[in-house]
């Protein structure tokens, strides 16, 4: 990558952070996607103002040849579009080489989810594993149970969950005020099961004898001894996979994000409206929330095919 390109990339990322409130993970993704392209044109001694639509198309075709999925290629093209629009707006280049390019075609995929019975099996197993445990093992078991109850009760993103500050405990115990993508705040309600599981975890975590830094002396609701000070997304996912084995569920089907999908699907299945669900999930655009209506449509289609008395009769040609 040329020094000029690196300078423009840094300026673009600064804009995303300051003007759009982009999260650190989002900025890292943009940096990775754009660096790959800028390194590529740098090896060809191309200046940014010299990049043509054919160069972008060739880059996308190369990603396709490498086996990158359509969704990932669409994301990378979106990053390039925003970067070049930024450069045009800043009058660093004259024309946007991504203008008019079609996004890679992708097959719409439905969110993976779990049935109510499967979620109940997970929560029951998480609670059962608490019995008989002591010390740090007890704290870990209580923490996992609290995490799952809060996640299923609120539908939070996993990053929002593991980075909850303990200050969320200062307000109404029936509600959390959380900060989501773009720095947007929203209220999420806690049901009785989530509040009880969280209280059990905090009672033990506050005890210095538990081997965990007392909750009152850390800024995080779910503290950890790791470098970040809070439980990581990766560690949470790992503990959830281990729980799935005990609960006789396929670990490949379950992740924290799948539980977020389950929260949304189960609410819609029981009559929640899309606008309320959008607010609970923290979606900026309701079109993102509408994917869950397709989950219900697929479920109803299967219900008819599996149970309607005429569904499996052969049709006349």
C-alpha positions in Angstrom: 0.0 0.0 0.0 1.3 3.4 -0.9 1.8 6.1 1.8 -0.9 8.1 0.0 -3.4 5.3 0.1 -2.6 4.6 3.8 -3.2 8.2 4.7 -6.6 8.2 2.9 -7.6 4.9 4.6 -6.8 6.4 8.0 -8.8 9.5 7.1 -11.8 7.4 6.0 -11.7 5.3 9.2 -11.5 8.4 11.3 -14.6 9.7 9.6 -16.5 6.5 10.3 -15.5 6.6 14.0 -16.2 10.3 14.6 -19.2 11.0 12.3 -21.0 7.7 12.2 -20.0 6.3 15.6 -18.7 3.0 14.0 -17.7 0.4 16.6 -14.1 -0.9 16.9 -15.0 -4.3 15.4 -16.6 -2.5 12.4 -13.5 -0.3 11.9 -11.3 -3.4 12.0 -13.5 -5.1 9.3 -13.3 -2.0 7.1 -9.5 -1.8 7.5 -9.0 -5.5 6.6 -11.3 -5.3 3.5 -9.8 -2.1 2.2 -6.2 -3.0 2.9 -6.5 -6.1 0.7 -7.6 -4.0 -2.2 -5.1 -1.2 -1.6 -2.2 -3.6 -1.3 -3.3 -5.1 -4.6 -3.3 -1.9 -6.5 -0.2 -0.8 -4.8 1.7 -3.8 -6.2 0.6 -2.6 -9.6 1.8 0.9 -9.0 -1.7 2.3 -9.4 -2.7 5.6 -7.8 -6.2 5.9 -6.3 -7.2 8.3 -9.0 -6.2 5.8 -11.6 -8.4 3.0 -10.4 -11.0 2.0 -12.9 -14.2 0.0 -12.7 -12.4 -2.9 -14.3 -9.8 -3.0 -11.5 -12.6 -3.3 -8.9 -14.4 -6.0 -11.0 -11.1 -7.9 -11.3 -10.6 -7.7 -7.6 -14.1 -9.1 -6.9 -13.7 -11.8 -9.5 -10.4 -12.9 -7.8 -12.2 -13.1 -4.4 -14.9 -15.3 -6.1 -12.2 -17.6 -7.5 -10.7 -17.9 -4.0 -14.0 -19.3 -2.9 -15.2 -16.3 -0.9 -19.0 -16.4 -0.4 -21.4 -13.9 -2.0 -22.3 -12.3 1.3 -18.6 -11.6 2.1 -17.9 -10.3 -1.3 -20.9 -8.0 -1.0 -19.6 -6.6 2.2 -16.2 -6.0 0.7 -17.7 -4.2 -2.3 -19.8 -2.1 0.1 -16.6 -1.1 1.9 -15.0 -0.1 -1.4 -18.0 1.9 -2.4 -18.0 3.9 0.8 -14.3 4.5 0.6 -14.4 5.9 -2.9 -17.5 8.0 -2.2 -15.5 9.5 0.7 -12.6 10.2 -1.6 -14.8 11.9 -4.2 -16.5 14.0 -1.5 -13.1 15.0 -0.2 -12.1 15.9 -3.8 -9.1 13.5 -3.7 -10.3 11.7 -6.8 -12.5 12.8 -9.7 -14.6 9.7 -10.3 -15.9 6.8 -8.2 -14.8 3.5 -9.9 -17.4 1.5 -8.0 -20.3 3.5 -9.5 -22.8 1.3 -11.3 -21.2 -2.0 -10.3 -23.6 -4.8 -9.4 -23.4 -6.5 -6.1 -22.6 -10.2 -6.1 -25.8 -12.2 -6.2 -26.5 -14.2 -3.1 -29.2 -16.6 -2.1 -31.1 -15.3 0.8 -30.5 -17.4 3.9 -32.8 -17.6 6.9 -31.3 -17.1 10.3 -30.5 -20.2 12.2 -32.6 -20.6 15.3 -33.7 -23.0 18.0 -37.1 -24.2 19.1 -38.6 -23.2 22.4 -38.0 -26.7 23.7 -34.3 -26.6 22.7 -33.7 -23.3 24.4 -35.5 -24.6 27.5 -33.2 -27.6 27.5 -30.1 -25.4 27.3 -31.3 -23.2 30.2 -32.3 -26.2 32.3 -28.9 -27.8 31.8 -27.1 -24.5 32.6 -29.0 -24.3 35.9 -28.4 -28.0 36.7 -24.6 -27.7 36.2 -24.5 -25.2 39.1 -25.4 -27.9 41.7 -22.4 -29.2 43.6 -19.8 -26.9 42.2 -17.5 -24.8 44.3 -15.0 -21.9 43.9 -14.3 -20.7 40.4 -16.2 -23.6 38.9 -19.3 -22.4 40.7 -18.7 -18.8 39.5 -18.3 -19.9 35.9 -21.5 -22.0 36.1 -23.5 -19.2 37.6 -22.1 -16.7 35.1 -23.0 -18.9 32.1 -26.5 -19.4 33.4 -26.9 -15.7 33.9 -25.5 -14.9 30.5 -27.9 -17.3 28.8 -31.0 -16.1 30.7 -30.2 -12.5 30.0 -29.4 -13.2 26.3 -32.6 -15.0 25.7 -34.6 -12.5 27.7 -33.3 -9.5 25.8 -32.0 -10.6 22.4 -28.8 -8.6 22.9 -25.9 -8.8 20.5 -23.2 -10.9 22.1 -20.7 -8.0 22.2 -23.4 -5.8 23.9 -23.9 -8.6 26.5 -20.3 -9.4 27.5 -19.3 -5.7 27.6 -22.2 -4.6 29.8 -20.9 -2.1 32.5 -22.0 -2.7 36.0 -23.6 0.7 35.9 -26.6 -1.0 34.2 -27.5 -2.2 37.7 -28.0 1.3 39.0 -31.4 1.8 37.4 -34.7 -0.1 37.4 -33.8 -3.8 37.9 -36.5 -4.7 35.4 -34.7 -2.9 32.6 -31.2 -2.5 31.2 -30.2 0.6 29.2 -27.6 -0.6 26.7 -25.5 1.1 24.1 -25.6 -0.7 20.7 -24.2 -0.1 17.3 -23.5 3.5 16.4 -23.7 4.5 20.0 -27.5 4.2 20.0 -29.1 3.6 23.4 -32.1 1.4 23.9 -34.1 -0.2 26.8 -34.4 -3.9 27.1 -36.6 -5.6 29.7 -35.4 -8.4 32.0 -37.8 -11.2 32.9 -37.9 -12.8 36.3 -35.7 -15.7 35.4 -33.0 -13.4 34.0 -33.1 -11.2 37.1 -32.9 -14.2 39.5 -30.0 -15.8 37.6 -28.1 -12.5 37.5 -28.6 -12.0 41.2 -27.3 -15.5 42.0 -24.2 -14.8 40.0 -23.5 -11.4 41.5 -24.0 -12.7 45.1 -21.1 -15.2 44.6 -19.0 -12.9 42.3 -18.9 -10.3 45.0 -17.4 -12.7 47.5 -13.6 -12.4 47.5 -13.4 -16.0 48.5 -14.8 -17.0 45.1 -11.5 -16.2 43.4 -13.0 -13.7 41.1 -12.4 -9.9 41.3 -15.4 -8.6 43.3 -18.0 -7.1 41.0 -18.1 -3.9 43.0 -14.5 -3.2 42.2 -14.7 -3.7 38.4 -16.5 -1.7 35.7 -17.8 -4.9 34.0 -20.9 -6.8 34.9 -19.3 -10.0 33.7 -15.6 -9.6 34.7 -12.8 -11.9 33.7 -9.1 -12.1 34.5 -8.2 -11.7 30.8 -6.6 -8.7 29.3 -9.9 -7.0 28.4 -11.2 -7.3 31.9 -14.5 -8.8 30.8 -15.6 -12.1 29.4 -14.8 -12.3 25.7 -17.2 -13.3 23.0 -15.0 -16.2 22.1 -14.9 -17.6 25.6 -18.7 -17.3 26.0 -19.2 -19.1 22.7 -16.8 -21.9 23.8 -18.6 -22.4 27.1 -21.9 -22.5 25.3 -20.6 -25.2 23.0 -19.5 -27.3 26.0 -23.0 -26.8 27.5 -24.6 -28.0 24.3 -22.8 -31.4 24.6 -24.2 -31.9 28.1 -27.7 -30.8 26.8 -27.5 -33.3 23.9 -27.7 -30.6 21.3 -25.5 -30.3 18.3 -22.9 -27.6 19.2 -22.6 -26.6 15.5 -26.2 -25.4 15.6 -25.8 -23.2 18.6 -24.0 -19.9 19.2 -24.8 -16.7 21.1 -26.1 -15.2 17.9 -28.4 -18.2 17.3 -30.0 -17.4 20.7 -30.6 -13.8 19.6 -32.4 -15.2 16.5 -34.4 -17.6 18.8 -35.4 -14.6 20.9 -36.7 -12.7 17.9 -38.4 -15.7 16.2 -40.2 -16.8 19.4 -41.5 -13.3 20.0 -42.8 -13.0 16.5 -44.3 -16.4 16.7 -46.3 -15.3 19.8 -47.7 -12.1 18.2 -45.0 -9.4 18.7 -45.1 -6.7 16.1 -42.1 -5.9 13.9 -41.6 -2.3 15.0 -41.4 -3.4 18.7 -39.0 -6.2 17.8 -36.8 -3.7 15.8 -36.5 -1.6 18.9 -35.6 -4.5 21.1 -33.0 -5.8 18.7 -31.5 -2.4 18.1 -31.8 -2.5 14.3 -31.4 0.8 12.6 -33.6 -0.3 9.7 -36.7 -2.3 10.0 -35.8 -4.2 6.8 -33.2 -6.0 8.8 -35.9 -7.1 11.3 -38.1 -8.4 8.5 -35.9 -11.4 7.8 -37.6 -13.0 10.8 -41.0 -12.9 9.1 -39.5 -15.3 6.5 -38.6 -17.7 9.4 -42.2 -17.8 10.3 -43.4 -18.2 6.7 -41.1 -21.1 6.3 -42.3 -22.7 9.5 -45.9 -22.3 8.4 -45.1 -23.8 5.0 -43.6 -26.8 6.7 -46.5 -27.1 9.1 -48.9 -27.4 6.2 -46.7 -29.8 4.2 -46.2 -32.0 7.2 -49.7 -32.1 8.6 -52.3 -31.1 6.0 -54.2 -34.3 5.0 -54.0 -33.4 1.3 -50.4 -32.0 1.2 -48.7 -35.2 0.3 -51.3 -36.5 -2.3 -49.8 -36.9 -5.8 -50.8 -34.2 -8.2 -52.4 -35.0 -11.6 -50.2 -34.2 -14.6 
